Amino acid sequence: MKPVYIFIIVLFSTLTMSNQIYSYSQPDFPDLKGPYMGQKPPDMVAEPFAPGIISKQGWELEGVFAPGMKEFYFTMDRGIYTGPNKTGFRPTVIGFRQQNNVWKKYTEFLRQGEVTFSPDGKRMHMAEGYKDRIDDGWSEFKSLGPIFDHKDWGIMRLSASAKGTYVFDDYKSNDVLRISTLKDGKRQPPLKLGPEFNSGKMTAHPFIAPDESYLIWDSEREGGFGDSDLYISFRQEDGSWSHAINMGDKINSDKWDSYASVTPDGKYILFNRGMDDKNENVDIYWIDAQIIETLRPKP
């Protein structure tokens, strides 16, 4: 089992969660100007996102832009330093906000689940919980309810479509993906997705397109490029899903590639890449989202 994956499981079983904002002695981030955190967008080959600023030596992952493209969040380990040594594992969400064309860090909080957003930007999902946007900030952490607090499930990431469909992973059930739809405004019990998704190992971190036209996730499968690869499945005219399509060597490597999300403007994919065999150094990468269209099955 890869170390990053272990860290996530330990997080849910051992950390006492809080909505409290923390401050640390580590150096803060520089102000950045322009779209996309001031970064030059990539082409059709994946590149590090904000190298030396966000992606650097250490554990930086789960980069997502909020709808509206004025906020950016990622997770890093804010372990406590006592002299030259770091003690403890403290996965912390760092949030930036763009004002007057300048990006500045405005919040950080202990991770309570991997951050995603509803397509309308009004809800920040974190595993089986969420925060709602209130004016210029966010509400307290709330539970999605007993359906998602299932004691035999372990949710790391939950992704929502514009129709209110939820897709999430479950590490307590042999690493599978589940889906929950809305019917007449009522939340339906989650069902396990089919073998198109649940045929590999370490299947996790789904992203469903706002219009539900495709679903991206990561998994270890025979014939992949290395560790976990990113895969995509497209919704077909009859409502079924296509077979799993490996997203190819422009995005996958011989390392751990995972946790993809498409920017709310639909232009780029952000994802994680392990930079060493133990995944002790993980960076955020990005690539032009046109790669999705190159993989879409032709009629």
Sequence and secondary structure as in RCSB ss.txt:
>XXXX:A:sequence
MKPVYIFIIVLFSTLTMSNQIYSYSQPDFPDLKGPYMGQKPPDMVAEPFAPGIISKQGWELEGVFAPGMKEFYFT
MDRGIYTGPNKTGFRPTVIGFRQQNNVWKKYTEFLRQGEVTFSPDGKRMHMAEGYKDRIDDGWSEFKSLGPIFDH
KDWGIMRLSASAKGTYVFDDYKSNDVLRISTLKDGKRQPPLKLGPEFNSGKMTAHPFIAPDESYLIWDSEREGGF
GDSDLYISFRQEDGSWSHAINMGDKINSDKWDSYASVTPDGKYILFNRGMDDKNENVDIYWIDAQIIETLRPKP
>XXXX:A:secstr
  HHHHHHHHHHHH      B   SS     EESHHHH     SS EESSBTTTBSSSBEEEEEE TTSSEEEEE
EE  EEETTEEES  EEEEEEEEETTEEEEEEEEE SS EEE TTSSEEEETTEEEEEETTEE   EE  TTT  
TT   S EEE TT  EEEEEGGGTSEEEEE EETTEE   EE  TTTTTSEEEEEEEE TTSSEEEEEEE TT S
SSSEEEEEEB TTS B   EE  TTT  SS EEEEEE TTSSEEEEEEE STT SSEEEEEEETHHHHHHS   
